[in-house]
Amino acid sequence: MAPRVLISDKLSDAAVQIFKDRGIDVDFQPDLGKDKDKLLEVIGQYDGLAIRSATKVTEKIIAAADNLKVIGRAGIGVDNVDIPEASRKGIIVMNTPFGNMITTAEHAIAMMFAVARQIPEASASTHAGKWEKSKFMGVELTGKTLGVIGAGNIGGIVCTRGVGLRMKVVAYDPFLSDDRAAELGVEKVELEDLLKRADFITLHVPLTDQTKNILSKENIAKTKKGVRIINCARGGLVDEAALAEALKDGHVAGAAFDVFAEEPAKENPLFNLPNVVCTPHLGAATSEAQENVALQVAEQMSDYLLTGA
Ligand code: MLT
């Protein structure tokens, strides 16, 4: 009998087609992930579960997943899957670490420009017919120091884009080799050094026990006055309340956030502060990236279900 896969989040049609072409019996139910009870009821029928971020694969779901062999996350972060529980049950959890890295890096760069030139506020003001030409004084990026926290797949691309913008790029990443730093054209530094020197700080690390609140109140206080902070990685990396205070007292000049400690973010200490640019976790939201991650997850899951590889 053909393996059965449930797609419980919005995923490009290309993924459905690949599963079909590979002989997998696929059920595309893009809203099911939001309905925990329904998911719990049906999960036992499937060998594979393909998700994005809306489906929460909790301990309870895993306990009911009697036939599940693989969970495929079309995207990078697997924080919506209880990995220890899945591993205990012998269920493989796979992600697609490369499909959306360019798109996410580009979003971080777009956010950096947006906060440097106050583009969202200037746009809203112009739409309102105010023509406030003298209100929106920005800063140039050229010659500024960009501090990149995490120089992996996405952070590495941000580094090269920063270099291309003629910024001086300093990177903090315990896993960054000297050779790789040289290849990226960046200076490898310790976190303390980065905090002191950077005019712009951008985060590109996953949320772990080690990185949670990496920009804590204490670390924010160590940053250069007038710094601008960009987070397109994960909510929880920055102490949002402390950042809001630092923005209000003028130590931090601006912030651009795509991710929040609590999502969906309906309320947040950063909301409605001047020169804070916010987007609703759009880091991976381009048609190219969504196509890439959908294709990759479908191929990888099919390989695993059909050949065990
Ligand atoms: C990811 O982890 O791939 C990104 O944050 C995108 C997403 O969750 O939609």
Boltz pocket constraint, residues with backbone or C-beta under 6 A from the ligand:
constraints:
  - pocket:
      binder: B
      contacts: [[A, 52], [A, 53], [A, 74], [A, 75], [A, 76], [A, 77], [A, 78], [A, 100], [A, 232], [A, 233], [A, 281], [A, 283], [A, 284]]
      max_distance: 6.0
